[in-house]
Amino acid sequence: MNKTSTLTGKKVVVTGAAGFIGSHLTEKLLATGAQVTVLVRYNSRSEIGWLKQCAENKNLKIVSGDIRDPFLVRNLLEGADTVFHLAALIAIPFSYVAPQSYVETNINGTLNVLEAAKTHKLGKIILTSTSEVYGTALKVPIDEDHPLQAQSPYSASKIAADMMGKAYACSFDLPVVIVRPFNTYGPRQSLRAVIPAIIRQALDSHQVRLGDLRPVRDFNFVGDTVNGFIAAAASNYCKGEIFNLATGSSVSIGETVELIGKLMTKELEIVHEDQRARPKDSEVMVLRGNSDKARTLLGWQPEHSLEQGLKQTIDWLEKNRHEYLQPQKFHC
């Protein structure tokens, strides 16, 4: 069965649609023929982020607002069949200095989506989790039964949001599916993420400034992550089911720099900067996912190797340097 065909003609809502994964997901949904309403955070400049790529599509409706407003979210989900909830604060370094905002956006925002979905009796609610909820691996590869460890205010907020989703599935028979992407990367990603941070610096210099090179990550290309969201929405599995979206392989940050340098045919010099590192006990040292459940029950598996995904990301960043004109701090 073509999983995307199950969404053709459906009324779908995407929160957090202007961002990295959300914009790719929105484009994929529009390509399937879905009727897509997206929520972008209100701003006085009427900016819609990466949705500028598809803003003129007749099947797209853009709503400006704030996921923290329960009244807006209730109106947003009226008449919808499915909601993909991606709206969140995700920058781990910022969560150290502004934890209350993560509670309000990630936890209360998710609560608003669940309440609205319950009111309007949606057919499927896809909640976006993160591999960060597992903390440093106690066993590898990490499956969905791995203990949850809050090693940053960000991960604590996402754990709470996940548990709220499971609670609503159990308490109100709500068709909730939780997807946990592992280290998604690709075109359009913010420079606060490690792969675009490395590539963007390498485009201009032979020096790459980073924090700790030891952490190990399971990098998953954005197109494969999006396919996982689609597969979760098309499945019959719900009521609090959790699915990892991972490749099952991993590399250290140091090895990632070497691979990017090889693909760019550049000898990269790493400059260590302490301010780019996380607090000692907050750093997640090993993330390597087990996605057997998604492969078996959703029929999902990644289609891009790390080298293939990195080549596409390097090419995109090289052609779109103008999108990153303003200086940014690299938190890696």
Sequence and secondary structure as in RCSB ss.txt:
>XXXX:A:sequence
MNKTSTLTGKKVVVTGAAGFIGSHLTEKLLATGAQVTVLVRYNSRSEIGWLKQCAENKNLKIVSGDIRDPFLVRN
LLEGADTVFHLAALIAIPFSYVAPQSYVETNINGTLNVLEAAKTHKLGKIILTSTSEVYGTALKVPIDEDHPLQA
QSPYSASKIAADMMGKAYACSFDLPVVIVRPFNTYGPRQSLRAVIPAIIRQALDSHQVRLGDLRPVRDFNFVGDT
VNGFIAAAASNYCKGEIFNLATGSSVSIGETVELIGKLMTKELEIVHEDQRARPKDSEVMVLRGNSDKARTLLGW
QPEHSLEQGLKQTIDWLEKNRHEYLQPQKFHC
>XXXX:A:secstr
  GGGGGTT EEEEETTTSHHHHHHHHHHHHTT EEEEEEE  TT   GGGGGTTT TTEEEEEE TT HHHHHH
HTTT SEEEE      HHHHHH HHHHIIIIIIHHHHHHHHHHHHT SEEEEE  GGGG S SSSSB TTS    
 SHHHHHHHHHHHHHHHHHHHH   EEEEEE SEE TT  TTSHHHHHHHHHHH SEEEES S  EE  EEHHHH
HHHHHHHHHSS  SSEEEEE  S  EEHHHHHHHHHHHTT   EEEE GGGS  GGG   B  B  HHIIIII  
     HHHHHHHHHHHHHHTGGGG S      
